[in-house]
Amino acid sequence: MSFPQSFKAAIVPEPKAQNVISDRTLAPLSDDEIVIEISATAVNPVDWKMRDYNAFITQYPAVLGSDAAGRVVAVGPAVSEFAIGDRVFFQGIIGTYDSSTFQQYCKMPASLVAKTPDNISDEQAAGISLATMAAVTAFYDKEGYGLIPPWEEEGMEAGGGHAIVILGGASSVGQYAIQLARLSGFEKIITNASAANFDQLYKLGAHVVLDRHQADAGSFAAAVQETPLMFVFDAISAKATQLLGVQILQATKTANSHVVTVHTVHPETVDQEAVALGQSHEPKVGIKQVLGVGSAPYLRYLSEPLTKNLGGYIAKEQFIPNRPRLVPGGLAAVEEALSLNKRGVSGEKVVFCPSLK
Ligand SMILES: NC(=O)c1ccc[n+]([C@@H]2O[C@H](COP(=O)([O-])OP(=O)(O)OC[C@H]3O[C@@H](n4cnc5c(N)ncnc54)[C@H](OP(=O)(O)O)[C@@H]3O)[C@@H](O)[C@H]2O)c1
């Protein structure tokens, strides 16, 4: 298998502009890289936020997209673990356009790419990596909660005897967080969502799912009961959910803990009202924020073993991808797919297929 010198890419020509389909080429392959023909790419909120708020983009024309699946078409001389034709999925690299995914081909360091197990499609595989890495960073990195990850010794018992609250269980990040909490051995996983998503979240491993339109901190405290709460993971990280996270830790009198949030690009800071509430009385509750960029050197100690282990969890159905919602039309579907995610999805991952001719 080989790949063409020139291929189609969705390009943002200037700040805040719509994507146009244009021709692109890749820089020469480094020894430790592979080239991937992208069969499916997922849309994450970061994609339209980067464009709409001109965030994380240092150079135009820009190529967006950092979550995809495909097939290996070329392998650098130092790569031994991949062969041409292998099915793979990966988190692309934000701001490195040769490793962006709204295009037909990209190249990636092989150590950041996972093999796709036979029991899932490329459309399913495309939406796993980015949101999983956000939850992995929140749970296992010291910037988040600092638990032992499940692939390390004793990692599968790290949550033993404890409860965890995950706000926004139906979101993409939330669904993967529930499954990581299960892999980490939490005794009680409590989350919230709209009623239509309850069954799915119980299937993924939640023990209690509360109605997100009704449940307050008291409802969460009642669900926690006597099980010691370890921490709150806020997969949504809006002002209202940060406040709720702080209130839950205070209502359950959980000392020496904090709310872990994800960076939401815009607004980019931890909510100051929630911070003040957390410091207003005992037990004092802090808020920490993570950014799950697996290619960052300081997160490679998590992202590299994650790519080696994730396929195994999926093959054993211990980890289930978000439900894909395919937007037909190949690469030309890029703007429709971005708007669909921006308008709001419920328990689904928007996907399109850049290489479809
Ligand atoms: N820092 C990072 O590394 C990182 C990585 C990925 C995402 N993010 C950020 O994390 C956020 C979530 O991203 P995503 O892709 O997971 O989102 P998503 O899948 O688009 O989220 C949609 C879901 O959010 C739920 N939801 C919305 N508001 C809620 C609330 N107030 N309480 C509880 N649930 C609520 C909805 O649940 P129902 O349908 O059940 O109502 C819906 O299913 C975004 O702001 C994104 O930018 C950060």
PDBQT file of the ligand as one rigid body, heavy atoms in Angstrom, charges set to zero:
ROOT
HETATM    1  N1  LIG A 401      -9.681  19.204  28.496  1.00  0.00    +0.000 N 
HETATM    2  C1  LIG A 401      -9.850  18.187  27.694  1.00  0.00    +0.000 C 
HETATM    3  O1  LIG A 401      -8.936  17.431  27.504  1.00  0.00    +0.000 OA
HETATM    4  C2  LIG A 401     -11.200  17.957  27.044  1.00  0.00    +0.000 A 
HETATM    5  C3  LIG A 401     -11.375  16.857  26.206  1.00  0.00    +0.000 A 
HETATM    6  C4  LIG A 401     -12.643  16.607  25.702  1.00  0.00    +0.000 A 
HETATM    7  C5  LIG A 401     -13.687  17.485  25.975  1.00  0.00    +0.000 A 
HETATM    8  N2  LIG A 401     -13.459  18.573  26.745  1.00  0.00    +0.000 N 
HETATM    9  C6  LIG A 401     -14.558  19.512  27.080  1.00  0.00    +0.000 C 
HETATM   10  O2  LIG A 401     -15.469  18.769  27.877  1.00  0.00    +0.000 OA
HETATM   11  C7  LIG A 401     -16.787  19.187  27.602  1.00  0.00    +0.000 C 
HETATM   12  C8  LIG A 401     -17.593  17.951  27.236  1.00  0.00    +0.000 C 
HETATM   13  O3  LIG A 401     -17.159  17.451  25.975  1.00  0.00    +0.000 OA
HETATM   14  P1  LIG A 401     -17.857  16.171  25.351  1.00  0.00    +0.000 P 
HETATM   15  O4  LIG A 401     -17.353  15.961  23.979  1.00  0.00    +0.000 OA
HETATM   16  O5  LIG A 401     -17.779  15.077  26.317  1.00  0.00    +0.000 OA
HETATM   17  O6  LIG A 401     -19.362  16.739  25.304  1.00  0.00    +0.000 OA
HETATM   18  P2  LIG A 401     -20.665  16.223  24.572  1.00  0.00    +0.000 P 
HETATM   19  O7  LIG A 401     -20.614  14.757  24.364  1.00  0.00    +0.000 OA
HETATM   20  O8  LIG A 401     -20.921  17.093  23.396  1.00  0.00    +0.000 OA
HETATM   21  O9  LIG A 401     -21.723  16.595  25.710  1.00  0.00    +0.000 OA
HETATM   22  C9  LIG A 401     -23.094  16.460  25.478  1.00  0.00    +0.000 C 
HETATM   23  C10 LIG A 401     -23.703  15.835  26.712  1.00  0.00    +0.000 C 
HETATM   24  O10 LIG A 401     -23.509  16.678  27.820  1.00  0.00    +0.000 OA
HETATM   25  C11 LIG A 401     -24.530  16.443  28.756  1.00  0.00    +0.000 C 
HETATM   26  N3  LIG A 401     -24.714  17.677  29.529  1.00  0.00    +0.000 N 
HETATM   27  C12 LIG A 401     -24.776  18.943  29.060  1.00  0.00    +0.000 A 
HETATM   28  N4  LIG A 401     -24.935  19.821  30.089  1.00  0.00    +0.000 NA
HETATM   29  C13 LIG A 401     -24.968  19.085  31.218  1.00  0.00    +0.000 A 
HETATM   30  C14 LIG A 401     -25.122  19.410  32.607  1.00  0.00    +0.000 A 
HETATM   31  N5  LIG A 401     -25.298  20.663  33.009  1.00  0.00    +0.000 N 
HETATM   32  N6  LIG A 401     -25.088  18.401  33.501  1.00  0.00    +0.000 NA
HETATM   33  C15 LIG A 401     -24.922  17.118  33.102  1.00  0.00    +0.000 A 
HETATM   34  N7  LIG A 401     -24.797  16.738  31.804  1.00  0.00    +0.000 NA
HETATM   35  C16 LIG A 401     -24.815  17.724  30.875  1.00  0.00    +0.000 A 
HETATM   36  C17 LIG A 401     -25.748  16.078  27.940  1.00  0.00    +0.000 C 
HETATM   37  O11 LIG A 401     -26.401  15.050  28.634  1.00  0.00    +0.000 OA
HETATM   38  P3  LIG A 401     -27.930  14.598  28.357  1.00  0.00    +0.000 P 
HETATM   39  O12 LIG A 401     -28.022  14.406  26.889  1.00  0.00    +0.000 OA
HETATM   40  O13 LIG A 401     -28.091  13.339  29.130  1.00  0.00    +0.000 OA
HETATM   41  O14 LIG A 401     -28.790  15.729  28.827  1.00  0.00    +0.000 OA
HETATM   42  C18 LIG A 401     -25.184  15.605  26.588  1.00  0.00    +0.000 C 
HETATM   43  O15 LIG A 401     -25.356  14.238  26.366  1.00  0.00    +0.000 OA
HETATM   44  C19 LIG A 401     -16.698  20.232  26.484  1.00  0.00    +0.000 C 
HETATM   45  O16 LIG A 401     -16.711  21.516  27.065  1.00  0.00    +0.000 OA
HETATM   46  C20 LIG A 401     -15.338  19.977  25.877  1.00  0.00    +0.000 C 
HETATM   47  O17 LIG A 401     -14.774  21.129  25.277  1.00  0.00    +0.000 OA
HETATM   48  C21 LIG A 401     -12.236  18.821  27.300  1.00  0.00    +0.000 A 
ENDROOT
TORSDOF 0
